[in-house]
Amino acid sequence: MTDRALSVVRAGALTTVQDLGRPGHAHLGVPRSGALDGPAAALVNRLVGNAPEAAVLESTLNGCALRPRSTVTVAVGGAPCRVTVDGRPVAWGAAVRVPAGALLDVGGAMSGVRSYVAVSGGIAVEPVLGSRSTDLLSGLGPAPLTDGTVLPLGRPTQPHARVDVAPQPAPPSELVLRVTPGPRDDWFTPAAVRAFTSHPYRVSAASNRIGLRTEGPALERALTRELPSEGVVLGAVQVPPDGRPVVFLADHPTTGGYPVIAVVRAADLPAAAQAVPGTPVRFVAVRRR
């Protein structure tokens, strides 16, 4: 049995393995997946000396607890949280040494939603279609972690970063999403199109890795006929029959049968990963490039 492994003592509400995802397979019906807060995952990988494509753990709301079988370097970022090793507080947002057999506890998010845990060498589960990411919609990749899961680790290739703490963006108090209208904005009434970018929405508690659901004004359709299923992309804002916009995130389907009123700029999506339920959402129209 290899000593390069990590035992899951407490899996938390939802902890998954994530990396850069598996883009380029939409024609096969395979979503991109990958870390919802890509910059946070990239930062913790840099802190422990991993390559950008190394797999990390993405925890949701109440963290997780892990026990390495050998001494490792870890870094926790994303949603701010309390981090301890065998009950002793250690730094969040910095490289930390965790001895073999010690308990690393990643606490609940004090703000934001998702925390990221990088371990030196990376999480080395078997890749599927070139990625180690868990995809909740398709079921590809490893299953969400459960208590007692053992995760293999790769071998470190670079030293960890020598910084006391790495600055990270705070979770949003207001989520501002720049959108390019279309391709189906003409399926909505002019009043609905105006309301979409002029009225406030809020993040719904029903949001997940598939989509950020919103609460707010229902958008009235001008065309009520059925829309044949068509391709949708990361950041597409689909409007289901209840009229409330849904922003597609990393585990989104590759096709959909409801009209897409706009598409969110990719640079704005990481903040959506950290927006807690009730966070105000504002859609801002920008010109097509």
Buried (B, 14 or more C-beta within 10 A) or exposed (E): EEEBBBBBBBBBEBBBBBBBBBBEBBEEEBBBBBBBBBBBBBBBBBBBBBEEBBBBBBBBBBBBBBBBBBEBBBBBBBBBBBBBBEEEEBBBBBBBEBEEEBBBBBBBBEEBBBBBBBBBBBBBBEBBBBBBBBBBBBEBBBEBBEEEBEBBBBEBEEEBBEEEEBEBEEBBEEBEBBBBBEBBBEBBEEEBBEBBBEEEBBBBEEBBBBBBBBBBBEBBBBEEEEBEEEEBBBBBBBBBEEBBBBBBBBBBBBEBEBBBBBBBBEEBBBBBBBBBEEBBBBBEBEEEE
